[in-house]
Amino acid sequence: MRYEPVQNYINGRLSVSSSGKMLNVISPLDGELISSVPLSSAKDLDDAVKAAKVAFPAWSKTPIKERVQVFFRYKYLLEKNINELSLLICEENGKTMAEAVAEIEKSIELTEFACSLPQLITGEVLEVSKGIDCRTERVPIGVVASIVPFNFPAMVPNWTIPNAIALGNCMIIKPSEKVPLTAAKIAQLLKEAGLPDGVFNIVNGDREIVEAICDHPGIEAVSFVGSTKIAKIVYQRSTQNLKRCLALGGAKNHLLILPDAKTEMTAQNVVASMSGCAGQRCMAASAMIGIGAVDHIVEKICDEAKKIIPGKTLGAVINKEAKERIEKYITEAEQQGAKVLVDGRHAEVAGKKNGTYVGPTVIDFVKPDMAVAKEEIFGPVISIMRTNTLDEAIAIENANPYGNAASVFTQNGGYARYVMEKASAGMIGVNVGVPVPREPFSFGGWNESRFGVGDITGKSSIEFWTKLKKSTIKWNPEAGVNWMS
């Protein structure tokens, strides 16, 4: 193995799982064994919760301006260790080095936002009657948990770690068992940054730990990022156990292309959106709707897609099962009458015969009722549907059950505004293929792409990770008693 077996991280120390069960960690780049990860038990989670509960009183009472000093140092350590972290992401996730570096750069931005939290939660004070003040303040909620996916081993954990902890909570994170190495390095950096023991803990595992997190009475809130199927289960199970929960699910993001769109810019954006991170992101363009005469744009999209080279400018998909599933979607669409213009099936990279690669794939003349048009593929595949009018295109977008993102490509401001108003998605782009908001604006979709209230990043996350305390204060007995006091 290239790396030592992964261990849990509890109360500031590495911890061997009580289950004794381990799972191999395989690199998608070449199919080689790189490490192993424990499949922890409910007892391991309970140990982490106990450690977090012990740490919570002191950490929550630490002034927030002192808490965020940890994250100023953590930001510096992310910058200092960007190459090592990026290499870990490449090896365990299969991304290109450029994509891995970008993921750490986004993690740095997320941490910068957490450092600004003292200026955002100052509370309010108002003299509501003579001698009587009302004030509000945000206070932490306690021990919280974050369940994160394989596709962004650093960025998605950093959606929650800096904000939740800077706001005074103690956290338990459950990384994807497919990519546990990056999370272990994050724990090391947080300790080096001065985070007290017990404030941040890692419990590795599979379904058993996810269920235990949802059920554990000592955990007050749960965030989840993954498929819609599992997001629904986590949300229902957590809220049934009287926890707060914000669960982000899958997506089927639509790009609406009008004939007046800038050809080269549109084609580059479409291809970058559908192939970035090998299409394994919930903001990837998966469905395109060409409105009217857009053959010239489709042709340029194909030209751009052919420039994307697996193993060089395109990373691997996470494992063999994912590769087979993605290629099955392509084959099924072809059998149903769609036309595969650029075919990424059976992609191979020299010297990496066991790597799990799917080349960029462009499928035209897809019908809205085909699986490739409706379901989340999570691969570098774009399905092109055709309509005559913008309203027909919006109807297709609105009919899809998800609601992460939708983008329109046009030079007509009226058409752009119309799509912005009508599209049923939480994040909208105009001539942008991946409309992810930058901090302090928050990330979050609608419909079956999100379960719970609020968003997971930015200002919106403050409400999820804190409780609002209201105080009414009177010091002047001479004011007498009235209905306000």
Long-range contacts (C-beta under 8 A, 24 or more apart in sequence): 1-33, 1-34, 1-35, 1-36, 2-32, 2-34, 2-35, 2-91, 3-34, 3-35, 3-181, 4-35, 5-35, 5-36, 5-37, 5-38, 6-35, 6-36, 6-37, 6-38, 6-180, 6-181, 6-184, 6-204, 7-38, 7-184, 7-204, 8-38, 8-40, 8-44, 8-48, 8-201, 8-202, 8-203, 8-204, 9-184, 9-187, 9-200, 9-201, 9-202, 10-44, 10-47, 10-48, 10-51, 10-201, 10-202, 10-203, 11-47, 11-48, 11-51, 11-54, 11-55, 11-197, 11-198, 11-201, 12-191, 12-196, 12-197, 12-198, 13-197, 15-44, 15-47, 17-41, 17-44, 17-204, 17-205, 18-43, 18-44, 19-44, 23-177, 23-206, 25-92, 25-177, 25-178, 25-179, 25-180, 25-181, 26-319, 27-91, 27-92, 27-94, 28-93, 28-94, 28-315, 28-316, 28-317, 28-318, 28-319, 28-355, 28-356, 29-90, 29-91, 29-94, 29-315, 29-316, 29-352, 29-355, 30-351, 30-352, 30-354, 30-355, 31-320, 31-352, 31-353, 31-354, 31-355, 31-356, 32-354, 34-91, 34-92, 34-181, 35-92, 35-180, 35-181, 37-177, 37-180, 37-204, 38-204, 38-205, 39-177, 39-204, 39-205, 39-206, 39-208, 40-203, 40-204, 40-205, 40-208, 40-209, 41-205, 41-208, 42-208, 42-209, 42-212, 44-203, 44-205, 44-209, 45-172, 45-203, 45-209, 45-212, 45-213, 45-216, 46-216, 46-218, 48-172, 48-201, 48-202, 48-203, 49-143, 49-172, 49-216, 49-218, 49-219, 50-218, 51-197, 51-198, 51-201, 52-143, 52-170, 52-171, 52-172, 52-198, 52-199, 52-201, 52-218, 53-142, 53-143, 53-170, 53-218, 54-198, 55-170, 55-196, 55-197, 55-198, 55-199, 56-140, 56-142, 56-143, 56-169, 56-170, 58-196, 59-168, 59-170, 59-196, 59-199, 60-139, 60-140, 60-168, 60-169, 62-168, 64-117, 64-118, 64-121, 64-166, 64-167, 64-168, 65-118, 67-165, 67-166, 67-168, 68-114, 68-115, 68-117, 68-118, 68-166, 69-194, 70-165, 70-166, 70-190, 70-193, 70-194, 70-195, 71-111, 71-114, 71-115, 71-162, 71-165, 71-166, 71-193, 72-115, 73-192, 73-193, 73-194, 74-111, 74-162, 74-189, 74-190, 74-193, 74-195, 75-108, 75-111, 75-112, 75-115, 77-189, 77-192, 77-193, 78-104, 78-107, 78-108, 78-111, 78-189, 79-108, 81-185, 81-189, 84-185, 85-154, 85-182, 85-185, 88-153, 88-181, 88-182, 88-185, 89-153, 89-154, 89-179, 89-182, 90-315, 91-181, 92-153, 92-178, 92-179, 92-180, 92-181, 92-182, 93-150, 93-151, 93-153, 93-178, 93-179, 93-315, 93-318, 94-278, 94-315, 94-316, 94-317, 94-318, 94-355, 94-356, 95-277, 95-278, 95-315, 96-312, 96-313, 96-314, 96-315, 99-276, 99-277, 99-315, 103-152, 103-153, 103-154, 103-155, 104-154, 106-155, 106-158, 107-154, 107-155, 107-158, 109-438, 109-439, 110-155, 110-158, 110-159, 110-162, 110-163, 110-439, 110-457, 111-158, 111-162, 112-439, 113-162, 113-163, 113-439, 113-440, 113-457, 113-458, 114-162, 114-163, 114-165, 114-166, 115-162, 115-166, 116-440, 117-163, 117-166, 117-167, 117-462, 120-440, 120-459, 120-462, 121-167, 121-462, 121-466, 128-472, 128-484, 129-479, 129-482, 129-484, 129-485, 130-476, 130-479, 131-474, 131-475, 131-476, 131-479, 132-472, 132-473, 132-474, 132-479, 132-484, 132-485, 133-472, 133-473, 133-474, 134-470, 134-471, 134-472, 134-473, 135-470, 135-471, 135-473, 136-468, 136-469, 136-470, 136-471, 137-468, 137-469, 137-471, 138-167, 138-462, 138-466, 138-467, 138-468, 138-469, 139-168, 139-466, 139-467, 139-468, 139-469, 140-167, 140-168, 140-169, 140-465, 140-466, 140-467, 141-169, 141-220, 141-221, 141-244, 141-465, 141-466, 141-467, 142-169, 142-170, 142-220, 142-221, 143-169, 143-170, 143-171, 143-172, 143-218, 143-219, 143-220, 144-169, 144-170, 144-171, 144-172, 144-219, 144-220, 144-221, 144-222, 144-223, 144-465, 145-171, 145-172, 145-173, 145-174, 145-213, 145-216, 145-219, 145-221, 145-222, 145-223, 146-171, 146-172, 146-173, 146-174, 146-222, 146-223, 146-224, 147-173, 147-174, 147-210, 147-213, 147-222, 147-223, 147-224, 147-225, 147-226, 147-234, 148-173, 148-174, 148-175, 148-176, 148-183, 148-225, 149-176, 149-225, 149-226, 150-176, 150-178, 150-179, 150-280, 150-318, 151-277, 151-280, 151-281, 151-282, 151-318, 151-378, 152-277, 152-281, 153-179, 153-181, 153-182, 153-183, 154-182, 154-186, 156-225, 157-182, 157-183, 157-186, 158-186, 159-223, 159-225, 159-443, 159-456, 159-457, 160-223, 160-456, 160-461, 161-186, 161-190, 161-200, 163-457, 163-461, 163-462, 163-465, 164-223, 164-461, 164-465, 165-195, 165-199, 165-200, 167-462, 167-465, 167-466, 168-466, 169-221, 169-465, 170-198, 170-199, 170-200, 170-201, 171-199, 171-200, 171-201, 172-201, 172-202, 172-203, 172-213, 172-219, 173-200, 173-201, 173-202, 173-203, 174-202, 174-203, 174-204, 174-205, 174-209, 174-210, 174-213, 175-202, 175-204, 177-204, 177-205, 177-206, 178-318, 178-319, 180-204, 210-234, 211-237, 213-238, 214-238, 214-241, 214-243, 215-241, 217-241, 219-243, 220-244, 221-245, 221-246, 221-464, 221-465, 222-246, 222-247, 223-247, 223-248, 223-456, 223-464, 224-248, 225-282, 225-456, 227-376, 228-376, 228-402, 228-448, 228-449, 231-451, 232-448, 232-451, 235-451, 235-452, 244-452, 244-464, 245-451, 245-452, 246-450, 246-451, 246-452, 246-453, 246-454, 246-455, 246-456, 246-464, 247-450, 247-451, 247-452, 248-282, 248-444, 248-445, 248-449, 248-450, 248-451, 248-456, 249-402, 249-448, 249-449, 249-450, 249-451, 250-282, 250-376, 250-378, 250-402, 250-448, 250-449, 251-282, 251-283, 251-284, 251-286, 251-376, 251-402, 251-403, 251-404, 251-405, 251-445, 251-449, 252-286, 252-287, 252-374, 252-375, 252-376, 252-400, 252-401, 252-402, 253-283, 253-284, 253-285, 253-286, 253-287, 253-402, 253-404, 253-405, 253-406, 253-407, 253-425, 254-285, 254-286, 254-287, 254-288, 254-289, 254-393, 254-396, 254-397, 254-400, 254-406, 254-407, 254-423, 254-425, 255-285, 255-287, 255-288, 255-289, 255-406, 255-407, 255-408, 255-409, 255-433, 256-288, 256-289, 256-291, 256-390, 256-393, 256-394, 256-397, 256-406, 256-407, 256-408, 256-409, 256-419, 257-288, 257-289, 257-290, 257-291, 257-294, 257-297, 257-408, 257-409, 258-291, 258-292, 258-294, 258-390, 258-408, 258-409, 258-410, 258-412, 258-415, 259-291, 259-292, 259-293, 259-294, 259-297, 260-410, 260-411, 260-412, 261-294, 261-297, 261-409, 261-410, 261-411, 261-431, 262-409, 262-411, 262-431, 263-296, 263-297, 263-300, 264-300, 265-409, 265-431, 266-297, 266-300, 266-301, 266-409, 266-431, 267-297, 267-300, 267-301, 267-303, 267-304, 268-304, 269-409, 269-431, 269-432, 269-433, 270-301, 270-304, 270-382, 270-409, 270-433, 271-301, 271-304, 271-305, 271-308, 271-360, 271-382, 272-433, 272-434, 273-407, 273-433, 273-434, 274-360, 274-380, 274-381, 274-382, 275-305, 275-308, 275-314, 275-360, 275-380, 276-434, 277-315, 278-314, 278-315, 278-316, 278-317, 278-358, 278-379, 278-380, 279-317, 279-326, 279-358, 279-377, 279-378, 279-379, 279-380, 279-381, 280-317, 280-318, 280-322, 280-378, 280-379, 281-434, 282-404, 282-445, 282-449, 283-404, 283-405, 283-427, 283-434, 283-435, 283-436, 284-378, 284-434, 285-382, 285-407, 285-433, 285-434, 286-376, 286-377, 286-381, 286-382, 286-383, 287-366, 287-373, 287-382, 287-383, 287-385, 287-400, 288-382, 288-383, 288-384, 288-385, 289-384, 289-385, 289-386, 289-387, 289-393, 289-396, 289-397, 290-384, 290-385, 290-386, 290-387, 291-387, 291-388, 291-389, 291-390, 291-392, 291-393, 292-387, 292-388, 292-389, 298-341, 298-362, 298-364, 298-384, 301-362, 301-382, 302-341, 302-342, 302-362, 305-342, 305-360, 305-361, 305-362, 305-382, 306-342, 306-360, 308-359, 308-360, 308-380, 310-344, 310-347, 310-348, 310-349, 310-357, 310-358, 310-359, 311-349, 311-350, 311-352, 311-355, 311-357, 314-357, 314-359, 314-360, 314-380, 316-355, 316-356, 316-357, 317-356, 317-357, 317-358, 317-378, 317-379, 318-356, 319-356, 320-356, 322-356, 322-378, 322-379, 323-356, 323-357, 323-358, 325-379, 326-358, 326-377, 326-378, 326-379, 326-381, 327-358, 329-371, 329-372, 329-375, 329-377, 329-379, 329-381, 330-361, 330-363, 330-372, 330-381, 332-370, 332-371, 332-372, 333-363, 333-366, 333-370, 333-371, 333-372, 333-383, 334-363, 336-367, 336-370, 337-365, 337-367, 338-363, 338-364, 338-365, 338-366, 338-367, 338-370, 338-372, 338-383, 339-363, 339-364, 339-365, 344-380, 344-381, 368-396, 368-399, 374-400, 376-402, 390-415, 390-418, 390-419, 394-418, 394-419, 394-422, 394-423, 397-423, 397-424, 397-425, 398-422, 398-423, 398-424, 401-447, 401-448, 402-445, 402-447, 402-448, 402-449, 403-445, 403-446, 403-447, 403-448, 403-449, 403-450, 404-445, 404-446, 404-449, 405-429, 405-434, 405-435, 405-445, 407-431, 407-432, 407-433, 407-435, 426-450, 426-455
